[in-house]
Amino acid sequence: MMTPEAIRDHEYRWRCINHGVEFIRELLGLLDEMTPGHPMEAGIVAAITETKHTLGRFGVRLEF
């Protein structure tokens, strides 16, 4: 049985992972709507890369 603290840690971990994945989905949607070479394109790609790196700390590996 998990302790209350372990349950909170587990729930926190999954909330972080779900939030990160949803954030990447939203950013990918923005990229799909942009014309190539848009000024914000590089910033969005950088945000996706950083979020993937952060999710990697939680043991999540995304490939797309």
PDBQT receptor file of N, H, CA, C and O in Angstrom, charges set to zero:
ATOM      1  N   MET A   1       0.839  -1.172   0.000  1.00  0.00    +0.000 N 
ATOM      2  CA  MET A   1       0.000   0.000   0.000  1.00  0.00    +0.000 C 
ATOM      3  C   MET A   1       0.893   1.247   0.000  1.00  0.00    +0.000 C 
ATOM      4  O   MET A   1       1.932   1.287   0.660  1.00  0.00    +0.000 OA
ATOM      5  N   MET A   2       0.471   2.239  -0.739  1.00  0.00    +0.000 N 
ATOM      6  H   MET A   2      -0.372   2.207  -1.275  1.00  0.00    +0.000 HD
ATOM      7  CA  MET A   2       1.238   3.481  -0.841  1.00  0.00    +0.000 C 
ATOM      8  C   MET A   2       0.872   4.423   0.311  1.00  0.00    +0.000 C 
ATOM      9  O   MET A   2      -0.279   4.497   0.740  1.00  0.00    +0.000 OA
ATOM     10  N   THR A   3       1.859   5.116   0.778  1.00  0.00    +0.000 N 
ATOM     11  H   THR A   3       2.795   5.056   0.429  1.00  0.00    +0.000 HD
ATOM     12  CA  THR A   3       1.610   6.115   1.821  1.00  0.00    +0.000 C 
ATOM     13  C   THR A   3       0.946   7.334   1.192  1.00  0.00    +0.000 C 
ATOM     14  O   THR A   3       1.037   7.514  -0.022  1.00  0.00    +0.000 OA
ATOM     15  N   PRO A   4       0.286   8.169   1.976  1.00  0.00    +0.000 N 
ATOM     16  CA  PRO A   4      -0.307   9.388   1.419  1.00  0.00    +0.000 C 
ATOM     17  C   PRO A   4       0.711  10.267   0.690  1.00  0.00    +0.000 C 
ATOM     18  O   PRO A   4       0.399  10.872  -0.335  1.00  0.00    +0.000 OA
ATOM     19  N   GLU A   5       1.927  10.329   1.229  1.00  0.00    +0.000 N 
ATOM     20  H   GLU A   5       2.181   9.838   2.062  1.00  0.00    +0.000 HD
ATOM     21  CA  GLU A   5       2.961  11.123   0.569  1.00  0.00    +0.000 C 
ATOM     22  C   GLU A   5       3.338  10.526  -0.784  1.00  0.00    +0.000 C 
ATOM     23  O   GLU A   5       3.518  11.259  -1.757  1.00  0.00    +0.000 OA
ATOM     24  N   ALA A   6       3.457   9.214  -0.852  1.00  0.00    +0.000 N 
ATOM     25  H   ALA A   6       3.311   8.618  -0.063  1.00  0.00    +0.000 HD
ATOM     26  CA  ALA A   6       3.788   8.550  -2.118  1.00  0.00    +0.000 C 
ATOM     27  C   ALA A   6       2.669   8.745  -3.138  1.00  0.00    +0.000 C 
ATOM     28  O   ALA A   6       2.931   8.928  -4.327  1.00  0.00    +0.000 OA
ATOM     29  N   ILE A   7       1.432   8.705  -2.674  1.00  0.00    +0.000 N 
ATOM     30  H   ILE A   7       1.219   8.556  -1.708  1.00  0.00    +0.000 HD
ATOM     31  CA  ILE A   7       0.293   8.925  -3.578  1.00  0.00    +0.000 C 
ATOM     32  C   ILE A   7       0.339  10.338  -4.136  1.00  0.00    +0.000 C 
ATOM     33  O   ILE A   7       0.130  10.535  -5.333  1.00  0.00    +0.000 OA
ATOM     34  N   ARG A   8       0.609  11.330  -3.286  1.00  0.00    +0.000 N 
ATOM     35  H   ARG A   8       0.778  11.170  -2.313  1.00  0.00    +0.000 HD
ATOM     36  CA  ARG A   8       0.704  12.716  -3.753  1.00  0.00    +0.000 C 
ATOM     37  C   ARG A   8       1.835  12.864  -4.768  1.00  0.00    +0.000 C 
ATOM     38  O   ARG A   8       1.666  13.535  -5.786  1.00  0.00    +0.000 OA
ATOM     39  N   ASP A   9       2.991  12.243  -4.500  1.00  0.00    +0.000 N 
ATOM     40  H   ASP A   9       3.128  11.698  -3.672  1.00  0.00    +0.000 HD
ATOM     41  CA  ASP A   9       4.112  12.314  -5.434  1.00  0.00    +0.000 C 
ATOM     42  C   ASP A   9       3.749  11.690  -6.774  1.00  0.00    +0.000 C 
ATOM     43  O   ASP A   9       4.066  12.236  -7.832  1.00  0.00    +0.000 OA
ATOM     44  N   HIS A  10       3.086  10.550  -6.719  1.00  0.00    +0.000 N 
ATOM     45  H   HIS A  10       2.829  10.107  -5.860  1.00  0.00    +0.000 HD
ATOM     46  CA  HIS A  10       2.662   9.858  -7.945  1.00  0.00    +0.000 C 
ATOM     47  C   HIS A  10       1.675  10.716  -8.727  1.00  0.00    +0.000 C 
ATOM     48  O   HIS A  10       1.801  10.860  -9.943  1.00  0.00    +0.000 OA
ATOM     49  N   GLU A  11       0.694  11.285  -8.034  1.00  0.00    +0.000 N 
ATOM     50  H   GLU A  11       0.591  11.169  -7.046  1.00  0.00    +0.000 HD
ATOM     51  CA  GLU A  11      -0.298  12.129  -8.702  1.00  0.00    +0.000 C 
ATOM     52  C   GLU A  11       0.350  13.378  -9.293  1.00  0.00    +0.000 C 
ATOM     53  O   GLU A  11       0.008  13.799 -10.398  1.00  0.00    +0.000 OA
ATOM     54  N   TYR A  12       1.280  13.960  -8.557  1.00  0.00    +0.000 N 
ATOM     55  H   TYR A  12       1.558  13.618  -7.659  1.00  0.00    +0.000 HD
ATOM     56  CA  TYR A  12       1.985  15.147  -9.047  1.00  0.00    +0.000 C 
ATOM     57  C   TYR A  12       2.757  14.807 -10.318  1.00  0.00    +0.000 C 
ATOM     58  O   TYR A  12       2.720  15.559 -11.292  1.00  0.00    +0.000 OA
ATOM     59  N   ARG A  13       3.451  13.680 -10.306  1.00  0.00    +0.000 N 
ATOM     60  H   ARG A  13       3.481  13.070  -9.514  1.00  0.00    +0.000 HD
ATOM     61  CA  ARG A  13       4.230  13.247 -11.473  1.00  0.00    +0.000 C 
ATOM     62  C   ARG A  13       3.331  13.109 -12.700  1.00  0.00    +0.000 C 
ATOM     63  O   ARG A  13       3.671  13.603 -13.774  1.00  0.00    +0.000 OA
ATOM     64  N   TRP A  14       2.195  12.448 -12.549  1.00  0.00    +0.000 N 
ATOM     65  H   TRP A  14       1.918  12.046 -11.676  1.00  0.00    +0.000 HD
ATOM     66  CA  TRP A  14       1.294  12.243 -13.677  1.00  0.00    +0.000 C 
ATOM     67  C   TRP A  14       0.647  13.537 -14.138  1.00  0.00    +0.000 C 
ATOM     68  O   TRP A  14       0.415  13.712 -15.334  1.00  0.00    +0.000 OA
ATOM     69  N   ARG A  15       0.350  14.449 -13.219  1.00  0.00    +0.000 N 
ATOM     70  H   ARG A  15       0.539  14.307 -12.247  1.00  0.00    +0.000 HD
ATOM     71  CA  ARG A  15      -0.190  15.758 -13.634  1.00  0.00    +0.000 C 
ATOM     72  C   ARG A  15       0.845  16.511 -14.455  1.00  0.00    +0.000 C 
ATOM     73  O   ARG A  15       0.504  17.128 -15.464  1.00  0.00    +0.000 OA
ATOM     74  N   CYS A  16       2.109  16.467 -14.035  1.00  0.00    +0.000 N 
ATOM     75  H   CYS A  16       2.386  15.965 -13.215  1.00  0.00    +0.000 HD
ATOM     76  CA  CYS A  16       3.176  17.131 -14.784  1.00  0.00    +0.000 C 
ATOM     77  C   CYS A  16       3.329  16.530 -16.175  1.00  0.00    +0.000 C 
ATOM     78  O   CYS A  16       3.455  17.257 -17.161  1.00  0.00    +0.000 OA
ATOM     79  N   ILE A  17       3.319  15.227 -16.252  1.00  0.00    +0.000 N 
ATOM     80  H   ILE A  17       3.216  14.636 -15.452  1.00  0.00    +0.000 HD
ATOM     81  CA  ILE A  17       3.453  14.551 -17.546  1.00  0.00    +0.000 C 
ATOM     82  C   ILE A  17       2.279  14.907 -18.450  1.00  0.00    +0.000 C 
ATOM     83  O   ILE A  17       2.480  15.267 -19.610  1.00  0.00    +0.000 OA
ATOM     84  N   ASN A  18       1.065  14.812 -17.936  1.00  0.00    +0.000 N 
ATOM     85  H   ASN A  18       0.902  14.520 -16.994  1.00  0.00    +0.000 HD
ATOM     86  CA  ASN A  18      -0.117  15.117 -18.754  1.00  0.00    +0.000 C 
ATOM     87  C   ASN A  18      -0.109  16.564 -19.211  1.00  0.00    +0.000 C 
ATOM     88  O   ASN A  18      -0.455  16.853 -20.356  1.00  0.00    +0.000 OA
ATOM     89  N   HIS A  19       0.280  17.469 -18.336  1.00  0.00    +0.000 N 
ATOM     90  H   HIS A  19       0.562  17.234 -17.406  1.00  0.00    +0.000 HD
ATOM     91  CA  HIS A  19       0.346  18.878 -18.703  1.00  0.00    +0.000 C 
ATOM     92  C   HIS A  19       1.376  19.093 -19.812  1.00  0.00    +0.000 C 
ATOM     93  O   HIS A  19       1.107  19.808 -20.777  1.00  0.00    +0.000 OA
ATOM     94  N   GLY A  20       2.547  18.481 -19.680  1.00  0.00    +0.000 N 
ATOM     95  H   GLY A  20       2.765  17.900 -18.896  1.00  0.00    +0.000 HD
ATOM     96  CA  GLY A  20       3.592  18.627 -20.688  1.00  0.00    +0.000 C 
ATOM     97  C   GLY A  20       3.175  18.086 -22.037  1.00  0.00    +0.000 C 
ATOM     98  O   GLY A  20       3.433  18.712 -23.066  1.00  0.00    +0.000 OA
ATOM     99  N   VAL A  21       2.529  16.924 -22.044  1.00  0.00    +0.000 N 
ATOM    100  H   VAL A  21       2.320  16.417 -21.209  1.00  0.00    +0.000 HD
ATOM    101  CA  VAL A  21       2.081  16.331 -23.311  1.00  0.00    +0.000 C 
ATOM    102  C   VAL A  21       1.007  17.204 -23.956  1.00  0.00    +0.000 C 
ATOM    103  O   VAL A  21       1.029  17.418 -25.168  1.00  0.00    +0.000 OA
ATOM    104  N   GLU A  22       0.075  17.705 -23.162  1.00  0.00    +0.000 N 
ATOM    105  H   GLU A  22       0.057  17.531 -22.177  1.00  0.00    +0.000 HD
ATOM    106  CA  GLU A  22      -0.972  18.570 -23.704  1.00  0.00    +0.000 C 
ATOM    107  C   GLU A  22      -0.375  19.869 -24.250  1.00  0.00    +0.000 C 
ATOM    108  O   GLU A  22      -0.816  20.360 -25.289  1.00  0.00    +0.000 OA
ATOM    109  N   PHE A  23       0.617  20.423 -23.567  1.00  0.00    +0.000 N 
ATOM    110  H   PHE A  23       0.975  20.024 -22.724  1.00  0.00    +0.000 HD
ATOM    111  CA  PHE A  23       1.291  21.635 -24.028  1.00  0.00    +0.000 C 
ATOM    112  C   PHE A  23       1.945  21.394 -25.387  1.00  0.00    +0.000 C 
ATOM    113  O   PHE A  23       1.843  22.234 -26.282  1.00  0.00    +0.000 OA
ATOM    114  N   ILE A  24       2.610  20.258 -25.544  1.00  0.00    +0.000 N 
ATOM    115  H   ILE A  24       2.692  19.576 -24.817  1.00  0.00    +0.000 HD
ATOM    116  CA  ILE A  24       3.243  19.937 -26.829  1.00  0.00    +0.000 C 
ATOM    117  C   ILE A  24       2.184  19.784 -27.918  1.00  0.00    +0.000 C 
ATOM    118  O   ILE A  24       2.388  20.246 -29.041  1.00  0.00    +0.000 OA
ATOM    119  N   ARG A  25       1.063  19.147 -27.606  1.00  0.00    +0.000 N 
ATOM    120  H   ARG A  25       0.898  18.772 -26.694  1.00  0.00    +0.000 HD
ATOM    121  CA  ARG A  25      -0.018  19.016 -28.601  1.00  0.00    +0.000 C 
ATOM    122  C   ARG A  25      -0.498  20.384 -29.084  1.00  0.00    +0.000 C 
ATOM    123  O   ARG A  25      -0.696  20.600 -30.280  1.00  0.00    +0.000 OA
ATOM    124  N   GLU A  26      -0.680  21.298 -28.137  1.00  0.00    +0.000 N 
ATOM    125  H   GLU A  26      -0.519  21.122 -27.166  1.00  0.00    +0.000 HD
ATOM    126  CA  GLU A  26      -1.126  22.641 -28.506  1.00  0.00    +0.000 C 
ATOM    127  C   GLU A  26      -0.089  23.347 -29.376  1.00  0.00    +0.000 C 
ATOM    128  O   GLU A  26      -0.441  24.009 -30.353  1.00  0.00    +0.000 OA
ATOM    129  N   LEU A  27       1.181  23.207 -29.024  1.00  0.00    +0.000 N 
ATOM    130  H   LEU A  27       1.467  22.669 -28.231  1.00  0.00    +0.000 HD
ATOM    131  CA  LEU A  27       2.235  23.841 -29.810  1.00  0.00    +0.000 C 
ATOM    132  C   LEU A  27       2.324  23.241 -31.211  1.00  0.00    +0.000 C 
ATOM    133  O   LEU A  27       2.533  23.963 -32.187  1.00  0.00    +0.000 OA
ATOM    134  N   LEU A  28       2.168  21.932 -31.310  1.00  0.00    +0.000 N 
ATOM    135  H   LEU A  28       1.999  21.345 -30.517  1.00  0.00    +0.000 HD
ATOM    136  CA  LEU A  28       2.185  21.297 -32.637  1.00  0.00    +0.000 C 
ATOM    137  C   LEU A  28       1.013  21.778 -33.478  1.00  0.00    +0.000 C 
ATOM    138  O   LEU A  28       1.140  21.956 -34.690  1.00  0.00    +0.000 OA
ATOM    139  N   GLY A  29      -0.134  21.988 -32.827  1.00  0.00    +0.000 N 
ATOM    140  H   GLY A  29      -0.237  21.843 -31.843  1.00  0.00    +0.000 HD
ATOM    141  CA  GLY A  29      -1.289  22.532 -33.541  1.00  0.00    +0.000 C 
ATOM    142  C   GLY A  29      -1.009  23.930 -34.073  1.00  0.00    +0.000 C 
ATOM    143  O   GLY A  29      -1.402  24.256 -35.192  1.00  0.00    +0.000 OA
ATOM    144  N   LEU A  30      -0.333  24.759 -33.281  1.00  0.00    +0.000 N 
ATOM    145  H   LEU A  30      -0.013  24.493 -32.371  1.00  0.00    +0.000 HD
ATOM    146  CA  LEU A  30       0.040  26.094 -33.742  1.00  0.00    +0.000 C 
ATOM    147  C   LEU A  30       0.989  26.017 -34.931  1.00  0.00    +0.000 C 
ATOM    148  O   LEU A  30       0.851  26.772 -35.893  1.00  0.00    +0.000 OA
ATOM    149  N   LEU A  31       1.951  25.104 -34.860  1.00  0.00    +0.000 N 
ATOM    150  H   LEU A  31       2.063  24.490 -34.078  1.00  0.00    +0.000 HD
ATOM    151  CA  LEU A  31       2.890  24.948 -35.976  1.00  0.00    +0.000 C 
ATOM    152  C   LEU A  31       2.175  24.543 -37.257  1.00  0.00    +0.000 C 
ATOM    153  O   LEU A  31       2.530  25.004 -38.341  1.00  0.00    +0.000 OA
ATOM    154  N   ASP A  32       1.168  23.681 -37.135  1.00  0.00    +0.000 N 
ATOM    155  H   ASP A  32       0.880  23.306 -36.254  1.00  0.00    +0.000 HD
ATOM    156  CA  ASP A  32       0.417  23.253 -38.319  1.00  0.00    +0.000 C 
ATOM    157  C   ASP A  32      -0.304  24.416 -38.986  1.00  0.00    +0.000 C 
ATOM    158  O   ASP A  32      -0.462  24.437 -40.207  1.00  0.00    +0.000 OA
ATOM    159  N   GLU A  33      -0.742  25.385 -38.182  1.00  0.00    +0.000 N 
ATOM    160  H   GLU A  33      -0.614  25.367 -37.191  1.00  0.00    +0.000 HD
ATOM    161  CA  GLU A  33      -1.487  26.520 -38.717  1.00  0.00    +0.000 C 
ATOM    162  C   GLU A  33      -0.595  27.609 -39.284  1.00  0.00    +0.000 C 
ATOM    163  O   GLU A  33      -1.071  28.465 -40.030  1.00  0.00    +0.000 OA
ATOM    164  N   MET A  34       0.691  27.599 -38.947  1.00  0.00    +0.000 N 
ATOM    165  H   MET A  34       1.078  26.904 -38.341  1.00  0.00    +0.000 HD
ATOM    166  CA  MET A  34       1.605  28.662 -39.380  1.00  0.00    +0.000 C 
ATOM    167  C   MET A  34       2.132  28.422 -40.783  1.00  0.00    +0.000 C 
ATOM    168  O   MET A  34       2.250  27.294 -41.261  1.00  0.00    +0.000 OA
ATOM    169  N   THR A  35       2.442  29.538 -41.413  1.00  0.00    +0.000 N 
ATOM    170  H   THR A  35       2.346  30.455 -41.025  1.00  0.00    +0.000 HD
ATOM    171  CA  THR A  35       3.142  29.430 -42.688  1.00  0.00    +0.000 C 
ATOM    172  C   THR A  35       4.625  29.195 -42.387  1.00  0.00    +0.000 C 
ATOM    173  O   THR A  35       5.133  29.696 -41.384  1.00  0.00    +0.000 OA
ATOM    174  N   PRO A  36       5.321  28.448 -43.232  1.00  0.00    +0.000 N 
ATOM    175  CA  PRO A  36       6.746  28.200 -42.999  1.00  0.00    +0.000 C 
ATOM    176  C   PRO A  36       7.522  29.519 -42.913  1.00  0.00    +0.000 C 
ATOM    177  O   PRO A  36       7.282  30.447 -43.687  1.00  0.00    +0.000 OA
ATOM    178  N   GLY A  37       8.438  29.581 -41.976  1.00  0.00    +0.000 N 
ATOM    179  H   GLY A  37       8.633  28.828 -41.347  1.00  0.00    +0.000 HD
ATOM    180  CA  GLY A  37       9.257  30.772 -41.809  1.00  0.00    +0.000 C 
ATOM    181  C   GLY A  37       8.626  31.842 -40.934  1.00  0.00    +0.000 C 
ATOM    182  O   GLY A  37       9.159  32.946 -40.819  1.00  0.00    +0.000 OA
ATOM    183  N   HIS A  38       7.499  31.525 -40.317  1.00  0.00    +0.000 N 
ATOM    184  H   HIS A  38       7.066  30.628 -40.410  1.00  0.00    +0.000 HD
ATOM    185  CA  HIS A  38       6.842  32.497 -39.424  1.00  0.00    +0.000 C 
ATOM    186  C   HIS A  38       7.820  32.877 -38.312  1.00  0.00    +0.000 C 
ATOM    187  O   HIS A  38       8.575  32.025 -37.843  1.00  0.00    +0.000 OA
ATOM    188  N   PRO A  39       7.820  34.146 -37.880  1.00  0.00    +0.000 N 
ATOM    189  CA  PRO A  39       8.776  34.583 -36.848  1.00  0.00    +0.000 C 
ATOM    190  C   PRO A  39       8.686  33.803 -35.530  1.00  0.00    +0.000 C 
ATOM    191  O   PRO A  39       9.684  33.698 -34.817  1.00  0.00    +0.000 OA
ATOM    192  N   MET A  40       7.532  33.265 -35.198  1.00  0.00    +0.000 N 
ATOM    193  H   MET A  40       6.721  33.351 -35.777  1.00  0.00    +0.000 HD
ATOM    194  CA  MET A  40       7.387  32.538 -33.937  1.00  0.00    +0.000 C 
ATOM    195  C   MET A  40       7.745  31.058 -34.058  1.00  0.00    +0.000 C 
ATOM    196  O   MET A  40       7.803  30.349 -33.053  1.00  0.00    +0.000 OA
ATOM    197  N   GLU A  41       7.983  30.595 -35.268  1.00  0.00    +0.000 N 
ATOM    198  H   GLU A  41       7.936  31.171 -36.084  1.00  0.00    +0.000 HD
ATOM    199  CA  GLU A  41       8.242  29.173 -35.499  1.00  0.00    +0.000 C 
ATOM    200  C   GLU A  41       9.424  28.657 -34.671  1.00  0.00    +0.000 C 
ATOM    201  O   GLU A  41       9.317  27.606 -34.039  1.00  0.00    +0.000 OA
ATOM    202  N   ALA A  42      10.522  29.363 -34.668  1.00  0.00    +0.000 N 
ATOM    203  H   ALA A  42      10.609  30.217 -35.181  1.00  0.00    +0.000 HD
ATOM    204  CA  ALA A  42      11.708  28.910 -33.931  1.00  0.00    +0.000 C 
ATOM    205  C   ALA A  42      11.446  28.860 -32.430  1.00  0.00    +0.000 C 
ATOM    206  O   ALA A  42      11.924  27.951 -31.752  1.00  0.00    +0.000 OA
ATOM    207  N   GLY A  43      10.702  29.812 -31.908  1.00  0.00    +0.000 N 
ATOM    208  H   GLY A  43      10.314  30.551 -32.459  1.00  0.00    +0.000 HD
ATOM    209  CA  GLY A  43      10.374  29.816 -30.489  1.00  0.00    +0.000 C 
ATOM    210  C   GLY A  43       9.489  28.660 -30.091  1.00  0.00    +0.000 C 
ATOM    211  O   GLY A  43       9.653  28.084 -29.015  1.00  0.00    +0.000 OA
ATOM    212  N   ILE A  44       8.555  28.318 -30.950  1.00  0.00    +0.000 N 
ATOM    213  H   ILE A  44       8.421  28.785 -31.824  1.00  0.00    +0.000 HD
ATOM    214  CA  ILE A  44       7.663  27.190 -30.666  1.00  0.00    +0.000 C 
ATOM    215  C   ILE A  44       8.450  25.887 -30.691  1.00  0.00    +0.000 C 
ATOM    216  O   ILE A  44       8.262  25.029 -29.828  1.00  0.00    +0.000 OA
ATOM    217  N   VAL A  45       9.324  25.737 -31.670  1.00  0.00    +0.000 N 
ATOM    218  H   VAL A  45       9.477  26.434 -32.371  1.00  0.00    +0.000 HD
ATOM    219  CA  VAL A  45      10.158  24.529 -31.741  1.00  0.00    +0.000 C 
ATOM    220  C   VAL A  45      11.049  24.431 -30.495  1.00  0.00    +0.000 C 
ATOM    221  O   VAL A  45      11.240  23.345 -29.950  1.00  0.00    +0.000 OA
ATOM    222  N   ALA A  46      11.583  25.555 -30.056  1.00  0.00    +0.000 N 
ATOM    223  H   ALA A  46      11.428  26.438 -30.499  1.00  0.00    +0.000 HD
ATOM    224  CA  ALA A  46      12.422  25.553 -28.851  1.00  0.00    +0.000 C 
ATOM    225  C   ALA A  46      11.598  25.158 -27.618  1.00  0.00    +0.000 C 
ATOM    226  O   ALA A  46      12.086  24.422 -26.761  1.00  0.00    +0.000 OA
ATOM    227  N   ALA A  47      10.362  25.639 -27.525  1.00  0.00    +0.000 N 
ATOM    228  H   ALA A  47       9.966  26.237 -28.222  1.00  0.00    +0.000 HD
ATOM    229  CA  ALA A  47       9.496  25.284 -26.391  1.00  0.00    +0.000 C 
ATOM    230  C   ALA A  47       9.167  23.798 -26.407  1.00  0.00    +0.000 C 
ATOM    231  O   ALA A  47       9.130  23.158 -25.356  1.00  0.00    +0.000 OA
ATOM    232  N   ILE A  48       8.930  23.249 -27.589  1.00  0.00    +0.000 N 
ATOM    233  H   ILE A  48       8.961  23.769 -28.442  1.00  0.00    +0.000 HD
ATOM    234  CA  ILE A  48       8.660  21.810 -27.701  1.00  0.00    +0.000 C 
ATOM    235  C   ILE A  48       9.884  21.012 -27.259  1.00  0.00    +0.000 C 
ATOM    236  O   ILE A  48       9.762  20.040 -26.513  1.00  0.00    +0.000 OA
ATOM    237  N   THR A  49      11.054  21.422 -27.719  1.00  0.00    +0.000 N 
ATOM    238  H   THR A  49      11.153  22.211 -28.325  1.00  0.00    +0.000 HD
ATOM    239  CA  THR A  49      12.294  20.727 -27.365  1.00  0.00    +0.000 C 
ATOM    240  C   THR A  49      12.532  20.762 -25.864  1.00  0.00    +0.000 C 
ATOM    241  O   THR A  49      12.890  19.747 -25.267  1.00  0.00    +0.000 OA
ATOM    242  N   GLU A  50      12.337  21.914 -25.254  1.00  0.00    +0.000 N 
ATOM    243  H   GLU A  50      12.047  22.739 -25.739  1.00  0.00    +0.000 HD
ATOM    244  CA  GLU A  50      12.555  22.049 -23.811  1.00  0.00    +0.000 C 
ATOM    245  C   GLU A  50      11.541  21.212 -23.025  1.00  0.00    +0.000 C 
ATOM    246  O   GLU A  50      11.886  20.604 -22.013  1.00  0.00    +0.000 OA
ATOM    247  N   THR A  51      10.300  21.184 -23.490  1.00  0.00    +0.000 N 
ATOM    248  H   THR A  51      10.019  21.679 -24.313  1.00  0.00    +0.000 HD
ATOM    249  CA  THR A  51       9.275  20.395 -22.809  1.00  0.00    +0.000 C 
ATOM    250  C   THR A  51       9.584  18.906 -22.937  1.00  0.00    +0.000 C 
ATOM    251  O   THR A  51       9.398  18.151 -21.982  1.00  0.00    +0.000 OA
ATOM    252  N   LYS A  52      10.056  18.477 -24.109  1.00  0.00    +0.000 N 
ATOM    253  H   LYS A  52      10.208  19.090 -24.884  1.00  0.00    +0.000 HD
ATOM    254  CA  LYS A  52      10.464  17.075 -24.271  1.00  0.00    +0.000 C 
ATOM    255  C   LYS A  52      11.591  16.736 -23.304  1.00  0.00    +0.000 C 
ATOM    256  O   LYS A  52      11.603  15.656 -22.714  1.00  0.00    +0.000 OA
ATOM    257  N   HIS A  53      12.534  17.656 -23.142  1.00  0.00    +0.000 N 
ATOM    258  H   HIS A  53      12.524  18.533 -23.621  1.00  0.00    +0.000 HD
ATOM    259  CA  HIS A  53      13.655  17.438 -22.219  1.00  0.00    +0.000 C 
ATOM    260  C   HIS A  53      13.135  17.311 -20.780  1.00  0.00    +0.000 C 
ATOM    261  O   HIS A  53      13.569  16.434 -20.033  1.00  0.00    +0.000 OA
ATOM    262  N   THR A  54      12.221  18.176 -20.407  1.00  0.00    +0.000 N 
ATOM    263  H   THR A  54      11.869  18.889 -21.014  1.00  0.00    +0.000 HD
ATOM    264  CA  THR A  54      11.644  18.127 -19.062  1.00  0.00    +0.000 C 
ATOM    265  C   THR A  54      10.893  16.821 -18.848  1.00  0.00    +0.000 C 
ATOM    266  O   THR A  54      11.020  16.202 -17.791  1.00  0.00    +0.000 OA
ATOM    267  N   LEU A  55      10.116  16.394 -19.833  1.00  0.00    +0.000 N 
ATOM    268  H   LEU A  55      10.013  16.897 -20.691  1.00  0.00    +0.000 HD
ATOM    269  CA  LEU A  55       9.393  15.125 -19.708  1.00  0.00    +0.000 C 
ATOM    270  C   LEU A  55      10.369  13.952 -19.610  1.00  0.00    +0.000 C 
ATOM    271  O   LEU A  55      10.072  12.949 -18.959  1.00  0.00    +0.000 OA
ATOM    272  N   GLY A  56      11.524  14.074 -20.249  1.00  0.00    +0.000 N 
ATOM    273  H   GLY A  56      11.765  14.888 -20.778  1.00  0.00    +0.000 HD
ATOM    274  CA  GLY A  56      12.536  13.037 -20.161  1.00  0.00    +0.000 C 
ATOM    275  C   GLY A  56      13.009  12.815 -18.731  1.00  0.00    +0.000 C 
ATOM    276  O   GLY A  56      13.383  11.702 -18.360  1.00  0.00    +0.000 OA
ATOM    277  N   ARG A  57      12.991  13.868 -17.935  1.00  0.00    +0.000 N 
ATOM    278  H   ARG A  57      12.687  14.771 -18.236  1.00  0.00    +0.000 HD
ATOM    279  CA  ARG A  57      13.359  13.728 -16.517  1.00  0.00    +0.000 C 
ATOM    280  C   ARG A  57      12.347  12.877 -15.755  1.00  0.00    +0.000 C 
ATOM    281  O   ARG A  57      12.662  12.302 -14.714  1.00  0.00    +0.000 OA
ATOM    282  N   PHE A  58      11.133  12.806 -16.287  1.00  0.00    +0.000 N 
ATOM    283  H   PHE A  58      10.877  13.274 -17.133  1.00  0.00    +0.000 HD
ATOM    284  CA  PHE A  58      10.090  11.966 -15.683  1.00  0.00    +0.000 C 
ATOM    285  C   PHE A  58      10.082  10.564 -16.303  1.00  0.00    +0.000 C 
ATOM    286  O   PHE A  58       9.228   9.741 -15.972  1.00  0.00    +0.000 OA
ATOM    287  N   GLY A  59      11.030  10.295 -17.198  1.00  0.00    +0.000 N 
ATOM    288  H   GLY A  59      11.724  10.963 -17.468  1.00  0.00    +0.000 HD
ATOM    289  CA  GLY A  59      11.106   8.991 -17.820  1.00  0.00    +0.000 C 
ATOM    290  C   GLY A  59      10.234   8.845 -19.054  1.00  0.00    +0.000 C 
ATOM    291  O   GLY A  59       9.982   7.729 -19.508  1.00  0.00    +0.000 OA
ATOM    292  N   VAL A  60       9.770   9.959 -19.602  1.00  0.00    +0.000 N 
ATOM    293  H   VAL A  60       9.975  10.866 -19.234  1.00  0.00    +0.000 HD
ATOM    294  CA  VAL A  60       8.898   9.936 -20.773  1.00  0.00    +0.000 C 
ATOM    295  C   VAL A  60       9.743  10.241 -22.002  1.00  0.00    +0.000 C 
ATOM    296  O   VAL A  60      10.513  11.201 -22.017  1.00  0.00    +0.000 OA
ATOM    297  N   ARG A  61       9.593   9.421 -23.019  1.00  0.00    +0.000 N 
ATOM    298  H   ARG A  61       8.968   8.640 -23.006  1.00  0.00    +0.000 HD
ATOM    299  CA  ARG A  61      10.306   9.650 -24.272  1.00  0.00    +0.000 C 
ATOM    300  C   ARG A  61       9.279   9.833 -25.381  1.00  0.00    +0.000 C 
ATOM    301  O   ARG A  61       8.484   8.934 -25.655  1.00  0.00    +0.000 OA
ATOM    302  N   LEU A  62       9.299  10.983 -26.010  1.00  0.00    +0.000 N 
ATOM    303  H   LEU A  62       9.945  11.713 -25.788  1.00  0.00    +0.000 HD
ATOM    304  CA  LEU A  62       8.371  11.285 -27.095  1.00  0.00    +0.000 C 
ATOM    305  C   LEU A  62       9.120  11.278 -28.412  1.00  0.00    +0.000 C 
ATOM    306  O   LEU A  62      10.223  11.813 -28.522  1.00  0.00    +0.000 OA
ATOM    307  N   GLU A  63       8.509  10.667 -29.402  1.00  0.00    +0.000 N 
ATOM    308  H   GLU A  63       7.613  10.232 -29.313  1.00  0.00    +0.000 HD
ATOM    309  CA  GLU A  63       9.078  10.681 -30.742  1.00  0.00    +0.000 C 
ATOM    310  C   GLU A  63       7.980  11.075 -31.709  1.00  0.00    +0.000 C 
ATOM    311  O   GLU A  63       6.889  10.504 -31.705  1.00  0.00    +0.000 OA
ATOM    312  N   PHE A  64       8.287  12.059 -32.537  1.00  0.00    +0.000 N 
ATOM    313  H   PHE A  64       9.173  12.523 -32.540  1.00  0.00    +0.000 HD
ATOM    314  CA  PHE A  64       7.338  12.472 -33.585  1.00  0.00    +0.000 C 
ATOM    315  C   PHE A  64       8.081  13.134 -34.693  1.00  0.00    +0.000 C 
ATOM    316  O   PHE A  64       7.474  13.558 -35.676  1.00  0.00    +0.000 OA
TER     317      PHE A  64
